[in-house]
């Protein structure tokens, strides 16, 4: 059975995600052409149907996370490619041609046609009614609840750019490059993330726990209600009035 047929079976839910050939991924992305490029993720370049990671350690960590999760509010993982090959290269200021080793480490996901949540929030012409906003927030909560309660995983990079919108505006969490298994509370030497969405204790001290994701959820919820990104005060704390209700996310 060829790789294309295997990928079709994975899409139909009849096979589990597996190792896909580099040739197949080159074909479905038109050899990683610019016209197929749809964004830049935390791991690397994002093409239609594929993510091209940069760092080996991040690749291995995200792979372990992706193989554990399966939920309607999490982007669906279809397969991966880990391939090494050689290409001829010409040395600078020299006529000598040598072989250079190239590593291809790629992830393949389902394509979510409506893009990321931040694209919709920033465009007033695509404003959501209150019911849609509520359903999006509930979907994010359900995806996060699944990660925390069933898989014991902390996302660590929850923000509108990492929430994709599928059919009927169903939100799907994506980009698990910074995710960690929960081992109670612990710290990271160099906190990474987007200010305004990362929790104060993580930004200041590198403290990791489920609470960090809950802070991000609160910031996203405020943004969905307000229709624009809030600006945190000092200590990364939000305070804002929303329809006569005073909301605080900290």
Number of C-alpha atoms within 10 A of each C-alpha: 5 9 16 15 10 18 22 13 15 17 17 10 11 11 13 16 21 17 18 22 17 18 11 16 21 13 11 15 17 14 13 18 11 10 10 16 16 15 12 12 17 16 19 15 17 21 23 21 18 26 23 21 20 16 12 12 10 16 20 13 16 20 17 13 18 22 14 11 16 15 13 15 24 24 25 21 23 25 22 23 20 14 14 11 10 11 10 10 12 12 10 8 6 7 8 9 12 12 11 11 11 11 13 13 19 24 23 24 18 14 15 18 11 16 18 21 21 19 14 18 20 13 11 11 8 10 14 17 9 11 9 15 17 15 15 24 19 16 20 23 16 18 19 25 14 19 22 18 10 10 16 16 23 24 25 27 24 29 22 24 16 21 23 24 21 18 9 10 17 21 30 25 26 23 21 24 24 18 17 18 16 16 12 9 10 12 13 12 8 11 18 14 17 13 13 21 27 25 28 19 18 21 22 13 14 17 18 23 24 20 17 23 22 21 20 25 22 18 27 24 20 22 17 25 18 15 17 15 18 17 15 17 10 8 12 18 17 18 15 16 11 11 9 7 8 9 13 13 18 18
